């Protein structure tokens, strides 16, 4: 599987802008999630999401990501944004923790 970094100047209707060329130090410091507390279904969903985000980060095409994970470009883009969301309590980015099924990214405020 070969993935090349994609240029950010593309038509928005075709493919999402890749994060492959803009990986920051925060992204490199994302910690893995303890999978032992997840059941088998949650673990499979988490691993598939993580794989899709990592492929997106490397600059793989949306077609390649879909072929390998079954996730479309819109869903991968949403997952990426969830990972880059900062935790209001700690100020750190959520990272891979945001990919855990049923995990809360935003705090509920009434």
Number of C-alpha atoms within 10 A of each C-alpha: 5 8 15 11 16 19 12 15 7 12 9 9 6 9 17 18 18 23 22 19 14 13 12 9 8 12 16 9 10 16 11 10 15 10 14 8 9 14 9 11 9 16 17 14 14 21 16 17 24 24 15 28 27 17 22 26 19 20 22 23 21 21 14 18 22 15 11 14 18 13 19 16 20 12 13 23 20 12 20 24 15 20 21 18 17 16 14 12 7 8 9 13 19 22 25 22 20 23 24 19 15 8 9 12 16 11 9 6 4 3
